């Protein structure tokens, strides 16, 4: 996927186990919107989002907690229609399910986070939504309802549950959209 200068694209999965005790959030970024390095590069002019890619993983619950967010450069990015790889982690779509392979290091306590997640949509609306009048921010709920299977070797963790999966992209930094929304609300 070719993301325009100063833009972004992300794929987001949020899930909760059937017992409600475990959860996870995964975001794969091209143009990491949470990156201070990308924000600094954009302040200097047109920044290449492909130089600011990241695979964010958050595990919640008593069984395991971990957070990863390693920002990488364009040499760590591989993107095709069916697969997105950022460093050692990847997301791939086979037409019926999303498979996520995670191999990251957690922070601030350094430990490996490694496993595989499979997200199988229950429904797949094809519609995209424009989030602003200019059409610079697009949101697509790919699977607002899905089943998820989680199997991690590090930490040792496996569960099944329900998930949500979407995609967002924009041709300008999010902070400009937020500034415009705030201005419109105040006037």
DRENLUMDREN-794760 format. One record per residue (C-alpha): residue in one letter; x, y, z. Coordinates in steps of 0.25 Angstrom, whole numbers, plus 5000, padded with zeros to 4 digits. Layout:
BEGIN
<r r="a" c1="X" c2="Y" c3="Z"/>
...
This chain:
BEGIN
<r r="x" c1="5000" c2="5000" c3="5000"/>
<r r="x" c1="5005" c2="5013" c3="4996"/>
<r r="x" c1="5002" c2="5023" c3="5007"/>
<r r="x" c1="5004" c2="5038" c3="5003"/>
<r r="x" c1="5014" c2="5047" c3="5010"/>
<r r="x" c1="5010" c2="5051" c3="5024"/>
<r r="x" c1="4999" c2="5041" c3="5023"/>
<r r="x" c1="4996" c2="5028" c3="5030"/>
<r r="x" c1="4989" c2="5014" c3="5029"/>
<r r="x" c1="4986" c2="5005" c3="5040"/>
<r r="x" c1="4979" c2="4991" c3="5042"/>
<r r="x" c1="4973" c2="4990" c3="5056"/>
<r r="x" c1="4968" c2="4977" c3="5064"/>
<r r="x" c1="4962" c2="4978" c3="5078"/>
<r r="x" c1="4958" c2="4965" c3="5085"/>
<r r="x" c1="4952" c2="4959" c3="5098"/>
<r r="x" c1="4953" c2="4945" c3="5102"/>
<r r="x" c1="4940" c2="4937" c3="5104"/>
<r r="x" c1="4942" c2="4937" c3="5119"/>
<r r="x" c1="4944" c2="4952" c3="5119"/>
<r r="x" c1="4957" c2="4951" c3="5126"/>
<r r="x" c1="4967" c2="4953" c3="5115"/>
<r r="x" c1="4968" c2="4963" c3="5104"/>
<r r="x" c1="4977" c2="4968" c3="5093"/>
<r r="x" c1="4979" c2="4980" c3="5084"/>
<r r="x" c1="4987" c2="4980" c3="5071"/>
<r r="x" c1="4990" c2="4991" c3="5062"/>
<r r="x" c1="4999" c2="4990" c3="5050"/>
<r r="x" c1="5004" c2="5004" c3="5045"/>
<r r="x" c1="5009" c2="5010" c3="5032"/>
<r r="x" c1="5012" c2="5024" c3="5037"/>
<r r="x" c1="5011" c2="5022" c3="5052"/>
<r r="x" c1="5001" c2="5032" c3="5057"/>
<r r="x" c1="5007" c2="5031" c3="5071"/>
<r r="x" c1="5021" c2="5032" c3="5068"/>
<r r="x" c1="5028" c2="5045" c3="5073"/>
<r r="x" c1="5039" c2="5042" c3="5062"/>
<r r="x" c1="5028" c2="5043" c3="5051"/>
<r r="x" c1="5022" c2="5055" c3="5057"/>
<r r="x" c1="5036" c2="5062" c3="5057"/>
<r r="x" c1="5038" c2="5058" c3="5043"/>
<r r="x" c1="5025" c2="5064" c3="5039"/>
<r r="x" c1="5028" c2="5077" c3="5046"/>
<r r="x" c1="5040" c2="5078" c3="5037"/>
<r r="x" c1="5032" c2="5076" c3="5024"/>
<r r="x" c1="5027" c2="5065" c3="5016"/>
<r r="x" c1="5030" c2="5052" c3="5023"/>
<r r="x" c1="5030" c2="5038" c3="5017"/>
<r r="x" c1="5021" c2="5029" c3="5026"/>
<r r="x" c1="5028" c2="5017" c3="5020"/>
<r r="x" c1="5040" c2="5021" c3="5029"/>
<r r="x" c1="5031" c2="5020" c3="5041"/>
<r r="x" c1="5024" c2="5006" c3="5042"/>
<r r="x" c1="5021" c2="4999" c3="5055"/>
<r r="x" c1="5014" c2="4987" c3="5060"/>
<r r="x" c1="5007" c2="4990" c3="5073"/>
<r r="x" c1="5002" c2="4979" c3="5082"/>
<r r="x" c1="4995" c2="4980" c3="5096"/>
<r r="x" c1="4991" c2="4968" c3="5104"/>
<r r="x" c1="4982" c2="4970" c3="5116"/>
<r r="x" c1="4977" c2="4961" c3="5127"/>
<r r="x" c1="4983" c2="4953" c3="5139"/>
<r r="x" c1="4988" c2="4942" c3="5131"/>
<r r="x" c1="4998" c2="4951" c3="5123"/>
<r r="x" c1="5001" c2="4966" c3="5121"/>
<r r="x" c1="5010" c2="4972" c3="5111"/>
<r r="x" c1="5012" c2="4984" c3="5102"/>
<r r="x" c1="5020" c2="4985" c3="5089"/>
<r r="x" c1="5022" c2="4997" c3="5080"/>
<r r="x" c1="5035" c2="4996" c3="5072"/>
<r r="x" c1="5036" c2="5006" c3="5061"/>
<r r="x" c1="5044" c2="5002" c3="5049"/>
<r r="x" c1="5048" c2="5008" c3="5036"/>
<r r="x" c1="5044" c2="5005" c3="5021"/>
<r r="x" c1="5054" c2="4993" c3="5020"/>
<r r="x" c1="5045" c2="4986" c3="5030"/>
<r r="x" c1="5033" c2="4988" c3="5022"/>
<r r="x" c1="5027" c2="4978" c3="5012"/>
<r r="x" c1="5013" c2="4980" c3="5007"/>
<r r="x" c1="5005" c2="4973" c3="4997"/>
<r r="x" c1="4990" c2="4972" c3="4995"/>
<r r="x" c1="4989" c2="4959" c3="5004"/>
<r r="x" c1="5000" c2="4962" c3="5013"/>
<r r="x" c1="5006" c2="4973" c3="5022"/>
<r r="x" c1="5020" c2="4970" c3="5029"/>
<r r="x" c1="5026" c2="4979" c3="5038"/>
<r r="x" c1="5040" c2="4974" c3="5043"/>
<r r="x" c1="5037" c2="4959" c3="5049"/>
<r r="x" c1="5022" c2="4961" c3="5050"/>
<r r="x" c1="5012" c2="4960" c3="5039"/>
<r r="x" c1="4997" c2="4961" c3="5036"/>
<r r="x" c1="4991" c2="4952" c3="5024"/>
<r r="x" c1="4977" c2="4951" c3="5018"/>
<r r="x" c1="4974" c2="4938" c3="5012"/>
<r r="x" c1="4960" c2="4942" c3="5007"/>
<r r="x" c1="4952" c2="4936" c3="5019"/>
<r r="x" c1="4961" c2="4940" c3="5031"/>
<r r="x" c1="4972" c2="4949" c3="5036"/>
<r r="x" c1="4985" c2="4942" c3="5042"/>
<r r="x" c1="4994" c2="4950" c3="5050"/>
<r r="x" c1="5008" c2="4945" c3="5054"/>
<r r="x" c1="5014" c2="4953" c3="5065"/>
<r r="x" c1="5029" c2="4953" c3="5069"/>
<r r="x" c1="5032" c2="4966" c3="5076"/>
<r r="x" c1="5039" c2="4970" c3="5089"/>
<r r="x" c1="5031" c2="4976" c3="5100"/>
<r r="x" c1="5034" c2="4989" c3="5107"/>
<r r="x" c1="5037" c2="4994" c3="5118"/>
<r r="x" c1="5040" c2="4980" c3="5123"/>
<r r="x" c1="5048" c2="4974" c3="5112"/>
<r r="x" c1="5042" c2="4960" c3="5109"/>
<r r="x" c1="5038" c2="4953" c3="5096"/>
<r r="x" c1="5023" c2="4954" c3="5091"/>
<r r="x" c1="5022" c2="4943" c3="5081"/>
<r r="x" c1="5009" c2="4936" c3="5076"/>
<r r="x" c1="4998" c2="4934" c3="5065"/>
<r r="x" c1="4985" c2="4940" c3="5065"/>
<r r="x" c1="4974" c2="4936" c3="5055"/>
<r r="x" c1="4962" c2="4946" c3="5053"/>
<r r="x" c1="4950" c2="4940" c3="5045"/>
<r r="x" c1="4939" c2="4950" c3="5042"/>
<r r="x" c1="4924" c2="4947" c3="5044"/>
<r r="x" c1="4921" c2="4958" c3="5035"/>
<r r="x" c1="4928" c2="4967" c3="5026"/>
<r r="x" c1="4922" c2="4980" c3="5021"/>
<r r="x" c1="4929" c2="4986" c3="5009"/>
<r r="x" c1="4926" c2="5000" c3="5012"/>
<r r="x" c1="4936" c2="5011" c3="5015"/>
<r r="x" c1="4933" c2="5024" c3="5022"/>
<r r="x" c1="4939" c2="5037" c3="5020"/>
<r r="x" c1="4941" c2="5044" c3="5033"/>
<r r="x" c1="4943" c2="5058" c3="5029"/>
<r r="x" c1="4937" c2="5067" c3="5018"/>
<r r="x" c1="4950" c2="5067" c3="5010"/>
<r r="x" c1="4951" c2="5052" c3="5009"/>
<r r="x" c1="4965" c2="5052" c3="5015"/>
<r r="x" c1="4961" c2="5042" c3="5026"/>
<r r="x" c1="4955" c2="5028" c3="5023"/>
<r r="x" c1="4950" c2="5017" c3="5032"/>
<r r="x" c1="4946" c2="5003" c3="5028"/>
<r r="x" c1="4940" c2="4994" c3="5038"/>
<r r="x" c1="4945" c2="4981" c3="5032"/>
<r r="x" c1="4939" c2="4971" c3="5042"/>
<r r="x" c1="4931" c2="4978" c3="5053"/>
<r r="x" c1="4928" c2="4964" c3="5058"/>
<r r="x" c1="4938" c2="4953" c3="5058"/>
<r r="x" c1="4943" c2="4940" c3="5065"/>
<r r="x" c1="4957" c2="4940" c3="5070"/>
<r r="x" c1="4967" c2="4929" c3="5073"/>
<r r="x" c1="4979" c2="4933" c3="5081"/>
<r r="x" c1="4991" c2="4925" c3="5083"/>
<r r="x" c1="5004" c2="4931" c3="5089"/>
<r r="x" c1="5017" c2="4923" c3="5092"/>
<r r="x" c1="5023" c2="4935" c3="5099"/>
<r r="x" c1="5016" c2="4938" c3="5109"/>
<r r="x" c1="5009" c2="4924" c3="5109"/>
<r r="x" c1="4995" c2="4928" c3="5106"/>
<r r="x" c1="4983" c2="4923" c3="5098"/>
<r r="x" c1="4969" c2="4926" c3="5097"/>
<r r="x" c1="4957" c2="4928" c3="5088"/>
<r r="x" c1="4947" c2="4940" c3="5088"/>
<r r="x" c1="4941" c2="4951" c3="5080"/>
<r r="x" c1="4948" c2="4962" c3="5072"/>
<r r="x" c1="4946" c2="4974" c3="5064"/>
<r r="x" c1="4955" c2="4978" c3="5052"/>
<r r="x" c1="4956" c2="4991" c3="5044"/>
<r r="x" c1="4965" c2="4999" c3="5035"/>
<r r="x" c1="4967" c2="5014" c3="5035"/>
<r r="x" c1="4975" c2="5023" c3="5026"/>
<r r="x" c1="4978" c2="5037" c3="5023"/>
<r r="x" c1="4985" c2="5047" c3="5014"/>
<r r="x" c1="4989" c2="5056" c3="5026"/>
<r r="x" c1="4993" c2="5055" c3="5040"/>
<r r="x" c1="4982" c2="5052" c3="5050"/>
<r r="x" c1="4985" c2="5065" c3="5058"/>
<r r="x" c1="4981" c2="5074" c3="5047"/>
<r r="x" c1="4967" c2="5067" c3="5046"/>
<r r="x" c1="4966" c2="5068" c3="5061"/>
<r r="x" c1="4970" c2="5083" c3="5060"/>
<r r="x" c1="4959" c2="5085" c3="5049"/>
<r r="x" c1="4948" c2="5078" c3="5057"/>
<r r="x" c1="4952" c2="5086" c3="5070"/>
<r r="x" c1="4951" c2="5099" c3="5062"/>
<r r="x" c1="4937" c2="5095" c3="5056"/>
<r r="x" c1="4932" c2="5092" c3="5069"/>
<r r="x" c1="4936" c2="5105" c3="5075"/>
<r r="x" c1="4931" c2="5113" c3="5064"/>
